[in-house]
Amino acid sequence: MLFNQHTSFGHNTHKHNFIDKASLAIKHLSQLTENEKDSLKHFNCGNEEYCNKPNALPNYLLEYAQNKSSEVIFLCFQDAIIGYMYLVENDLPNSSPCAKPQYIISVKSFAIDKKYQEQGIGKFFLLEIIESYKEKKALESSRILKGLCGSTANPKAEKLYLGLGAHKDPNSINLLLVI
């Protein structure tokens, strides 16, 4: 488990649920309980495209979670999914034939349930995923993680990425966080 600190999130307990990050768990699809999978039906990230369509989010995420070229990671709390990230690794061109291959992680979709937003949980989740990738790839030592690419389409996500030091790509809606 990636969580060992006992710092609590939340500054406004009237608006949001209060969470101690020691009680959070990061899981892959194969690790989810049936209750956690079922909780996706009630997941509300505030995006009307998904919230108004029954099972749109569960079907979308479960389909991508089974794709070998991508990874869906879930953030769970008290037998429910409260966040997720849909990630794709993209190889970068090598500057030299002798250099180790480099890649970036593209965040295709990233959401925290509306009840748990603005408590630092998204930032915590993102930083844990970055550290996990860095550790995993360091052990493999076959490729080098160079960064994380996210989108400016959501103002809250843009603020998060910029707060972590990401730079805007002037030619697209993407941001790059160099690792």
N, CA and C of each residue as an Amber inpcrd file, in Angstrom:
protein
   537
   0.8490000  -1.1810000   0.0000000   0.0000000   0.0000000   0.0000000
   0.8870000   1.2340000   0.0000000   0.5370000   2.2290000  -0.7830000
   1.3650000   3.4060000  -0.9380000   1.1360000   4.4530000   0.1430000
   0.1930000   4.2520000   1.0240000  -0.1700000   5.2690000   1.9900000
   0.3130000   4.8860000   3.3760000   1.1650000   5.7140000   3.9560000
   1.6310000   5.4120000   5.3010000   1.6200000   6.6290000   6.2040000
   1.1970000   7.7720000   5.6990000   1.1380000   8.9670000   6.5180000
  -0.2640000   9.0980000   7.0910000  -0.3800000   9.8430000   8.1740000
  -1.6830000  10.0000000   8.8110000  -2.1560000  11.4460000   8.7890000
  -1.7460000  12.1760000   7.7910000  -2.2010000  13.5420000   7.6270000
  -3.6110000  13.5120000   7.0600000  -4.4860000  14.3100000   7.5960000
  -5.8580000  14.3380000   7.1130000  -6.0440000  15.4400000   6.0880000
  -6.9760000  15.2010000   5.1680000  -7.3260000  16.1890000   4.1670000
  -8.5620000  16.9240000   4.6310000  -8.7840000  18.0520000   4.0420000
 -10.0380000  18.7550000   4.2440000  -9.8630000  20.0190000   5.0440000
 -10.5450000  21.0290000   4.6030000 -10.5330000  22.2800000   5.3310000
 -11.9510000  22.7970000   5.5080000 -12.8910000  22.2070000   4.8590000
 -14.2750000  22.6200000   4.9530000 -15.1260000  21.3570000   5.0420000
 -15.3320000  20.8670000   6.2430000 -16.0250000  19.5910000   6.4040000
 -17.5260000  19.7030000   6.1460000 -18.0640000  20.9030000   6.0310000
 -19.4830000  21.0360000   5.7160000 -19.7400000  20.7520000   4.2420000
 -18.8210000  21.1500000   3.3880000 -18.9990000  20.9910000   1.9460000
 -18.5470000  19.6190000   1.4560000 -17.5310000  19.0350000   2.0690000
 -16.9150000  17.8080000   1.5800000 -16.8440000  16.7590000   2.6780000
 -16.6780000  15.5100000   2.2650000 -16.4000000  14.4430000   3.2110000
 -14.9590000  14.5730000   3.6710000 -14.6960000  14.2550000   4.9070000
 -13.3730000  14.3890000   5.5010000 -12.6560000  13.0480000   5.4210000
 -11.4300000  13.0420000   4.8800000 -10.7070000  11.7910000   4.6590000
  -9.3150000  11.8450000   5.2520000  -8.9420000  10.7720000   5.9270000
  -7.5710000  10.5550000   6.3700000  -6.9170000   9.7200000   5.2760000
  -5.8330000  10.2190000   4.6890000  -5.2600000   9.5230000   3.5340000
  -4.7280000   8.1390000   3.8660000  -4.5170000   7.8370000   5.1290000
  -4.0840000   6.4860000   5.5020000  -5.1750000   5.4610000   5.2020000
  -6.4020000   5.9310000   5.0360000  -7.5070000   5.0100000   4.7590000
  -7.8080000   4.8870000   3.2620000  -6.9740000   5.5000000   2.4140000
  -7.1410000   5.4050000   0.9640000  -6.3440000   4.2340000   0.4180000
  -6.7950000   3.6810000  -0.6950000  -6.0710000   2.5870000  -1.3480000
  -6.0690000   2.8150000  -2.8520000  -4.9090000   2.6210000  -3.4640000
  -4.7880000   2.6880000  -4.9140000  -4.8540000   1.2630000  -5.4400000
  -5.7580000   1.0360000  -6.4090000  -5.9780000  -0.3240000  -6.9010000
  -6.0930000  -0.3550000  -8.4230000  -5.7630000  -1.5130000  -8.9750000
  -6.0130000  -1.8060000 -10.3820000  -7.3240000  -2.5780000 -10.4640000
  -7.8580000  -2.7260000 -11.6530000  -9.1480000  -3.3900000 -11.8540000
  -9.2070000  -4.7550000 -11.1770000  -8.1660000  -5.5470000 -11.3190000
  -8.1630000  -6.9040000 -10.7600000  -8.2220000  -6.9170000  -9.2340000
  -7.9120000  -5.7920000  -8.6040000  -7.9090000  -5.7140000  -7.1440000
  -9.2150000  -5.1740000  -6.5700000 -10.1020000  -4.6760000  -7.4200000
 -11.3490000  -4.0790000  -6.9440000 -12.3290000  -5.1360000  -6.4620000
 -13.0270000  -4.8190000  -5.3760000 -14.1090000  -5.6820000  -4.9060000
 -15.3490000  -5.4110000  -5.7640000 -16.3280000  -6.2850000  -5.6680000
 -17.5770000  -6.0700000  -6.4090000 -18.2690000  -4.7930000  -5.9410000
 -18.2260000  -4.5130000  -4.6330000 -18.8290000  -3.2770000  -4.1170000
 -18.1440000  -2.0450000  -4.6940000 -16.8170000  -2.0930000  -4.8050000
 -16.0880000  -0.9590000  -5.3760000 -16.4550000  -0.7650000  -6.8400000
 -16.5220000  -1.8630000  -7.5930000 -16.9280000  -1.7560000  -9.0040000
 -18.3370000  -1.1750000  -9.1090000 -19.2260000  -1.6560000  -8.2460000
 -20.6060000  -1.1830000  -8.2580000 -20.6970000   0.3010000  -7.8930000
 -19.7740000   0.7790000  -7.0730000 -19.8060000   2.1850000  -6.6430000
 -19.5710000   3.1590000  -7.7950000 -18.9880000   2.6820000  -8.8940000
 -18.7810000   3.5550000 -10.0590000 -20.1010000   4.0990000 -10.6020000
 -21.1860000   3.3650000 -10.3860000 -22.4980000   3.8180000 -10.8600000
 -22.9180000   5.1180000 -10.1780000 -22.3690000   5.3780000  -8.9980000
 -22.7350000   6.5630000  -8.2210000 -21.6330000   7.6170000  -8.2250000
 -20.5600000   7.3620000  -8.9640000 -19.4300000   8.2910000  -9.0250000
 -19.8680000   9.5660000  -9.7390000 -19.6120000  10.7160000  -9.1170000
 -19.9960000  11.9970000  -9.7090000 -18.8110000  12.9430000  -9.6530000
 -18.1590000  13.1090000 -10.7900000 -17.0050000  14.0080000 -10.8440000
 -17.4200000  15.4330000 -11.1810000 -18.7060000  15.6510000 -11.4110000
 -19.1860000  16.9690000 -11.7800000 -19.2690000  17.1630000 -13.2850000
 -18.8730000  16.1570000 -14.0630000 -18.9190000  16.2310000 -15.5220000
 -20.2760000  15.7180000 -15.9940000 -21.0930000  16.6130000 -16.5170000
 -22.4550000  16.2590000 -16.9330000 -22.4950000  15.1730000 -18.0090000
 -21.4500000  15.0980000 -18.8350000 -21.4130000  14.0960000 -19.9080000
 -21.5380000  12.6820000 -19.3490000 -20.9350000  12.4370000 -18.1860000
 -20.9750000  11.1100000 -17.5820000 -22.0790000  10.9820000 -16.5450000
 -22.3540000  12.0450000 -15.8250000 -23.2920000  11.9590000 -14.7070000
 -24.7340000  11.7440000 -15.1480000 -25.0760000  12.1630000 -16.3450000
 -26.4600000  12.0420000 -16.7980000 -26.7310000  10.7880000 -17.6140000
 -25.7200000   9.9520000 -17.8120000 -25.8890000   8.7300000 -18.5980000
 -25.6500000   7.5210000 -17.6980000 -26.6730000   6.7160000 -17.4640000
 -26.4880000   5.5420000 -16.6060000 -25.3820000   4.6270000 -17.1360000
 -24.4890000   4.2400000 -16.2600000 -23.3960000   3.3010000 -16.5420000
 -22.3650000   3.7900000 -17.5610000 -22.4220000   5.0420000 -18.0130000
 -21.4420000   5.5360000 -18.9910000 -20.0350000   5.4740000 -18.4130000
 -19.8600000   5.9490000 -17.2080000 -18.5310000   5.9530000 -16.6000000
 -18.0360000   4.5420000 -16.3040000 -18.8290000   3.6800000 -15.6590000
 -18.3260000   2.3220000 -15.4120000 -17.9400000   1.5910000 -16.6870000
 -18.7720000   1.6880000 -17.7070000 -18.4730000   0.9870000 -18.9600000
 -17.1980000   1.5200000 -19.5940000 -17.0530000   2.8210000 -19.6360000
 -15.8740000   3.4690000 -20.2120000 -14.6030000   3.0340000 -19.4800000
 -14.6160000   3.1320000 -18.1630000 -13.4150000   2.8030000 -17.3890000
 -13.0900000   1.3220000 -17.4140000 -14.0800000   0.4850000 -17.2830000
 -13.8240000  -0.9510000 -17.2670000 -13.3230000  -1.4290000 -18.6270000
 -13.8070000  -0.8170000 -19.7010000 -13.3210000  -1.1620000 -21.0400000
 -11.8420000  -0.7900000 -21.1760000 -11.4930000   0.4200000 -20.7800000
 -10.0990000   0.8500000 -20.8910000  -9.1890000   0.1250000 -19.9070000
  -9.7130000  -0.2820000 -18.7680000  -8.9030000  -0.9920000 -17.7720000
  -8.4430000  -2.3490000 -18.2920000  -9.1450000  -2.9000000 -19.2640000
  -8.7790000  -4.1940000 -19.8260000  -7.8660000  -4.0690000 -21.0440000
  -7.6070000  -2.8440000 -21.4900000  -6.7450000  -2.5900000 -22.6410000
  -5.2850000  -2.6920000 -22.2060000  -4.5030000  -3.4860000 -22.9050000
  -3.0990000  -3.7250000 -22.5310000  -2.2060000  -2.5050000 -22.7450000
  -2.5910000  -1.5870000 -23.6270000  -1.7320000  -0.4370000 -23.9110000
  -2.0310000   0.7560000 -23.0120000  -2.9540000   0.5860000 -22.0940000
  -3.2810000   1.6700000 -21.1750000  -3.4300000   1.1080000 -19.7640000
  -3.6180000   2.0000000 -18.8340000  -3.7650000   1.5910000 -17.4410000
  -4.8070000   2.4860000 -16.7850000  -5.7450000   1.8780000 -16.0810000
  -6.7050000   2.6320000 -15.2920000  -6.4190000   2.2920000 -13.8360000
  -6.2410000   3.3310000 -13.0550000  -5.9160000   3.1620000 -11.6430000
  -7.0300000   3.8240000 -10.8410000  -7.4820000   3.1340000  -9.8200000
  -8.6050000   3.6040000  -9.0220000  -8.1400000   3.9990000  -7.6240000
  -8.7690000   5.0260000  -7.0700000  -8.5310000   5.4500000  -5.7000000
  -9.7750000   5.0850000  -4.9050000  -9.5930000   4.2640000  -3.8760000
 -10.7310000   3.7420000  -3.1160000 -10.7060000   4.2190000  -1.6690000
 -11.9090000   4.3880000  -1.1350000 -12.1020000   4.7870000   0.2540000
 -13.3880000   4.1380000   0.7460000 -13.3050000   3.4160000   1.8480000
 -14.4700000   2.7740000   2.4690000 -15.3270000   2.0030000   1.4630000
 -14.6880000   1.1010000   0.7390000 -15.3800000   0.1950000  -0.1800000
 -16.0470000   0.9050000  -1.3630000 -15.5420000   2.0990000  -1.7030000
 -16.0770000   2.8350000  -2.8520000 -14.9320000   3.4830000  -3.6270000
 -15.1280000   3.6280000  -4.9220000 -14.1580000   4.3310000  -5.7590000
 -14.4490000   5.8190000  -5.6520000 -13.4300000   6.5960000  -5.2550000
 -13.6110000   8.0460000  -5.1480000 -12.7430000   8.8010000  -6.1590000
 -11.9530000   8.0680000  -6.9370000 -11.1310000   8.7120000  -7.9530000
 -10.5850000   7.6870000  -8.9200000 -10.1680000   8.1660000 -10.0690000
  -9.5500000   7.2730000 -11.0450000  -8.6340000   8.0710000 -11.9610000
  -7.7030000   7.3620000 -12.5920000  -6.8460000   7.9140000 -13.6350000
  -6.7510000   6.8970000 -14.7540000  -6.8980000   7.3880000 -15.9650000
  -6.7200000   6.5750000 -17.1680000  -5.4390000   7.0790000 -17.8080000
  -4.4180000   6.2170000 -17.8670000  -3.0740000   6.5960000 -18.3030000
  -2.6310000   5.7910000 -19.5190000  -1.8460000   6.4340000 -20.3690000
  -1.2480000   5.7730000 -21.5270000   0.2170000   6.1800000 -21.5770000
   1.0960000   5.1990000 -21.7600000   2.5200000   5.4950000 -21.9150000
   2.8060000   5.7950000 -23.3830000   3.5460000   6.8730000 -23.6350000
   3.9260000   7.2550000 -24.9950000   5.4380000   7.3210000 -25.0940000
   6.0060000   6.5630000 -26.0300000   7.4520000   6.5890000 -26.2400000
   7.8650000   7.8950000 -26.9010000   9.0370000   8.3780000 -26.5170000
   9.6250000   9.5740000 -27.1210000  10.7150000   9.1500000 -28.0880000
  10.9570000   9.9420000 -29.1210000  12.0450000   9.5910000 -30.0460000
  13.3970000   9.6650000 -29.3360000  14.2670000   8.7190000 -29.6420000
  15.6030000   8.6980000 -29.0360000  16.5220000   9.6970000 -29.7200000
  17.3260000  10.3700000 -28.9120000  18.2910000  11.3210000 -29.4610000
  19.5470000  10.6020000 -29.9350000  19.7370000   9.3700000 -29.4530000
  20.9270000   8.6020000 -29.8200000  20.5620000   7.1220000 -29.8550000
  21.1400000   6.3620000 -30.7830000  20.8350000   4.9250000 -30.8350000
  21.2940000   4.1780000 -29.5840000  22.2380000   4.7370000 -28.8520000
  22.7580000   4.0850000 -27.6440000  21.9820000   4.4760000 -26.3850000
  21.1580000   5.4930000 -26.4840000  20.4320000   5.9850000 -25.3100000
  19.2970000   5.0390000 -24.9360000  18.9810000   5.0120000 -23.6280000
  17.8240000   4.2380000 -23.1690000  16.5600000   4.8900000 -23.7150000
  15.5830000   4.0830000 -24.0810000  14.3120000   4.6570000 -24.5420000
  13.6790000   5.5210000 -23.4480000  13.0450000   6.5990000 -23.8560000
  12.3760000   7.5040000 -22.9330000  10.8800000   7.5130000 -23.2420000
  10.0910000   7.8550000 -22.2450000   8.6450000   7.9140000 -22.4440000
   8.0250000   8.9320000 -21.5080000   6.7940000   9.2990000 -21.8150000
   5.9960000  10.1290000 -20.9250000   4.6950000   9.3880000 -20.6340000
   4.0610000   9.7690000 -19.5530000   2.7450000   9.2370000 -19.2030000
   1.7210000  10.2890000 -19.6180000   0.7630000   9.9000000 -20.4340000
  -0.3260000  10.8030000 -20.8060000  -1.5320000  10.4910000 -19.9330000
  -2.0210000  11.5070000 -19.2480000  -3.2260000  11.3560000 -18.4370000
  -4.4100000  11.6330000 -19.3580000  -5.0920000  10.5830000 -19.7510000
  -6.2240000  10.7190000 -20.6720000  -7.5000000  11.1290000 -19.9450000
  -7.6240000  10.6860000 -18.7070000  -8.7860000  11.0340000 -17.9010000
  -8.3850000  10.9190000 -16.4350000  -8.8240000  11.8810000 -15.6320000
  -8.4390000  11.9420000 -14.2220000  -9.5840000  12.6300000 -13.4900000
 -10.1540000  11.9650000 -12.5000000 -11.2740000  12.5650000 -11.7820000
 -11.2980000  12.1180000 -10.3320000 -11.7800000  13.0090000  -9.5090000
 -12.0640000  12.7350000  -8.1030000 -13.5500000  13.0080000  -7.9260000
 -14.2340000  12.1330000  -7.1930000 -15.6530000  12.3330000  -6.9420000
 -15.8650000  13.7220000  -6.3430000 -16.9340000  14.3650000  -6.7730000
 -17.2250000  15.7440000  -6.3770000 -17.2240000  15.9360000  -4.8550000
 -17.6940000  14.9340000  -4.1210000 -17.7480000  15.0300000  -2.6570000
 -16.3660000  15.1320000  -2.0250000 -15.3270000  14.7230000  -2.7620000
 -13.9780000  14.6690000  -2.2060000 -13.0200000  15.6520000  -2.8760000
 -13.5400000  16.5160000  -3.7380000 -12.6880000  17.4750000  -4.4370000
 -12.2660000  18.6180000  -3.5170000 -11.2070000  19.3000000  -3.9170000
 -10.6640000  20.4770000  -3.2320000 -10.2070000  20.1770000  -1.8040000
  -9.6630000  18.9810000  -1.6120000  -9.1130000  18.5900000  -0.3210000
  -7.6650000  18.1320000  -0.4470000  -7.0870000  18.2530000  -1.6310000
  -5.7210000  17.8030000  -1.8510000  -5.6220000  16.3390000  -2.2370000
  -6.7430000  15.6770000  -2.3740000  -6.7410000  14.2500000  -2.6950000
  -6.2580000  14.0120000  -4.1210000  -6.6820000  14.8420000  -5.0610000
  -6.2350000  14.7010000  -6.4470000  -4.7350000  14.8710000  -6.5680000
  -4.1990000  15.8680000  -5.8880000  -2.7480000  16.1020000  -5.9010000
  -2.0200000  14.9140000  -5.2920000  -2.5130000  14.4430000  -4.1750000
  -1.9110000  13.2920000  -3.5050000  -1.9260000  12.0680000  -4.4170000
  -3.0650000  11.8080000  -5.0450000  -3.2300000  10.6680000  -5.9520000
  -2.2420000  10.7770000  -7.1160000  -2.1720000  11.9420000  -7.7330000
  -1.2710000  12.1540000  -8.8650000   0.1850000  11.9540000  -8.4570000
   0.5910000  12.5070000  -7.3230000   1.9780000  12.3490000  -6.8640000
   2.3030000  10.8960000  -6.5380000   1.3540000  10.1680000  -5.9690000
   1.5660000   8.7490000  -5.6800000   1.7470000   7.9480000  -6.9690000
   0.9620000   8.2760000  -7.9860000   1.0710000   7.5720000  -9.2670000
   2.4220000   7.8680000  -9.9110000   2.8450000   9.1190000  -9.8860000
   4.1500000   9.4770000 -10.4510000   5.2580000   8.7090000  -9.7410000
   5.2350000   8.6850000  -8.4170000   6.2620000   7.9580000  -7.6550000
   6.2330000   6.4690000  -7.9710000   5.0360000   5.9190000  -8.0830000
   4.8990000   4.5000000  -8.4030000   5.5180000   4.1890000  -9.7600000
   5.2520000   5.0310000 -10.7530000   5.8430000   4.8380000 -12.0840000
   7.3570000   4.9680000 -12.0330000   7.8480000   5.9510000 -11.3000000
   9.3000000   6.1450000 -11.2100000   9.9670000   4.9220000 -10.5800000
   9.3780000   4.3980000  -9.5180000   9.9360000   3.2160000  -8.8500000
   9.8680000   1.9890000  -9.7530000   8.7300000   1.7900000 -10.4010000
   8.5450000   0.6300000 -11.2730000   9.5410000   0.6590000 -12.4260000
   9.6910000   1.7900000 -13.0460000  10.5880000   1.8930000 -14.1930000
  12.0510000   1.8710000 -13.7660000  12.3670000   2.3510000 -12.5720000
  13.7430000   2.2790000 -12.0820000  14.1570000   0.8240000 -11.8990000
  13.2280000  -0.0070000 -11.4640000  13.5160000  -1.4280000 -11.2970000
  13.7160000  -2.1100000 -12.6440000  12.9390000  -1.7090000 -13.6330000
  13.0710000  -2.3060000 -14.9640000  14.3500000  -1.8390000 -15.6460000
  14.7350000  -0.6120000 -15.3950000  15.9320000   0.0450000 -15.9450000
  16.0770000  -0.0790000 -17.4620000  14.9730000  -0.3040000 -18.1510000
  15.0460000  -0.3940000 -19.6050000  14.5800000   0.8950000 -20.2840000
  13.7940000   1.6850000 -19.5660000  13.2880000   2.9430000 -20.1190000
  13.3460000   4.0250000 -19.0520000  13.3740000   5.2600000 -19.4890000
  13.4590000   6.3890000 -18.5660000  12.1720000   7.2090000 -18.6520000
  11.5350000   7.4360000 -17.5060000  10.3460000   8.2760000 -17.4380000
  10.7760000   9.7360000 -17.4720000  10.3030000  10.4790000 -18.4550000
  10.6940000  11.8810000 -18.6180000   9.6330000  12.8590000 -18.1400000
   8.3870000  12.4520000 -18.1130000   7.3770000  13.4070000 -17.6990000
   5.9740000  12.8610000 -17.7500000   5.0520000  13.7530000 -17.4010000
   3.6400000  13.4390000 -17.3920000   2.9320000  14.5240000 -18.1910000
   2.0430000  14.1150000 -19.0640000   1.3210000  15.0520000 -19.9270000
  -0.1430000  15.0690000 -19.5130000  -0.6650000  16.2530000 -19.2260000
  -2.0640000  16.4000000 -18.8600000  -2.7200000  17.4600000 -19.7200000
  -4.0100000  17.6380000 -19.5510000  -4.7850000  18.5620000 -20.3810000
  -5.2180000  19.7890000 -19.5930000  -5.3690000  20.9040000 -20.3040000
  -5.8810000  22.1310000 -19.6940000  -7.3880000  22.2570000 -19.8840000
  -8.0250000  21.2040000 -20.3830000  -9.4620000  21.2590000 -20.6600000
 -10.2770000  21.5020000 -19.3930000  -9.7990000  21.0520000 -18.2510000
 -10.4870000  21.2460000 -16.9800000  -9.6850000  22.2430000 -16.1500000
 -10.2780000  23.3770000 -15.7720000  -9.5360000  24.3930000 -15.0170000
  -8.9540000  23.8880000 -13.6930000  -9.6710000  22.9900000 -12.9990000
  -9.1430000  22.4530000 -11.7360000  -7.9090000  21.5970000 -11.9860000
  -7.9510000  20.7720000 -13.0370000  -6.7960000  19.9340000 -13.3740000
  -5.6290000  20.8050000 -13.8210000  -5.9160000  21.8300000 -14.6060000
  -4.8540000  22.7370000 -15.0590000  -4.1640000  23.3860000 -13.8580000
  -4.9430000  23.8430000 -12.8990000  -4.3810000  24.4630000 -11.6870000
  -3.4920000  23.4660000 -10.9390000  -3.9400000  22.2210000 -10.8510000
  -3.1620000  21.1780000 -10.1790000  -1.8320000  20.9580000 -10.8840000
  -1.8710000  20.7610000 -12.2050000  -0.6370000  20.5110000 -12.9640000
   0.3190000  21.6980000 -12.8650000  -0.1970000  22.9090000 -13.0300000
   0.6590000  24.1000000 -12.9580000   1.2530000  24.2540000 -11.5630000
   0.4660000  23.9230000 -10.5390000   0.9540000  23.9840000  -9.1630000
   2.0880000  23.0090000  -8.8880000   2.1530000  21.9550000  -9.6760000
   3.2340000  20.9700000  -9.5350000   4.4320000  21.3070000 -10.4250000
   4.3280000  22.4230000 -11.1700000   5.4520000  22.8550000 -11.9950000
   5.3510000  22.5080000 -13.4640000   4.1720000  22.1050000 -13.9290000
   4.0050000  21.7680000 -15.3470000   4.1060000  23.0220000 -16.2090000
   4.4390000  22.8130000 -17.4620000   4.5480000  23.8990000 -18.4390000
   3.5140000  23.6850000 -19.5320000   2.8890000  24.7830000 -19.9770000
   1.8990000  24.6920000 -21.0580000   2.5990000  24.5250000 -22.3940000
   2.0110000  23.6850000 -23.2280000   2.4530000  23.5510000 -24.6150000
   1.7160000  24.6290000 -25.4050000   2.4340000  25.5870000 -26.0000000
   1.7550000  26.6840000 -26.7030000   0.9850000  26.2350000 -27.9430000
   1.2430000  25.0260000 -28.4200000   0.6000000  24.5410000 -29.6400000
  -0.5600000  23.5810000 -29.3950000  -0.9180000  23.3570000 -28.1280000
  -2.0120000  22.4250000 -27.8410000  -2.6380000  22.7750000 -26.4970000
  -3.5760000  21.9440000 -26.0590000  -4.1960000  22.1420000 -24.7420000
  -3.4680000  21.3420000 -23.6680000  -2.2830000  20.8430000 -23.9730000
  -1.5540000  19.9840000 -23.0490000  -0.5780000  20.7500000 -22.1700000
  -0.2990000  20.1450000 -21.0340000   0.7380000  20.6090000 -20.1210000
   1.7220000  19.4680000 -19.9560000   2.9820000  19.7910000 -19.7330000
   3.9900000  18.7600000 -19.5060000   4.6500000  19.0000000 -18.1630000
   4.6050000  17.9880000 -17.3260000   5.2930000  18.0090000 -16.0440000
   6.5480000  17.1750000 -16.2090000   7.7010000  17.8380000 -16.2100000
   8.9690000  17.1340000 -16.3780000   9.3310000  16.4840000 -15.0570000
   9.7010000  15.2100000 -15.1300000  10.0120000  14.4440000 -13.9140000
  11.5010000  14.1790000 -13.8560000
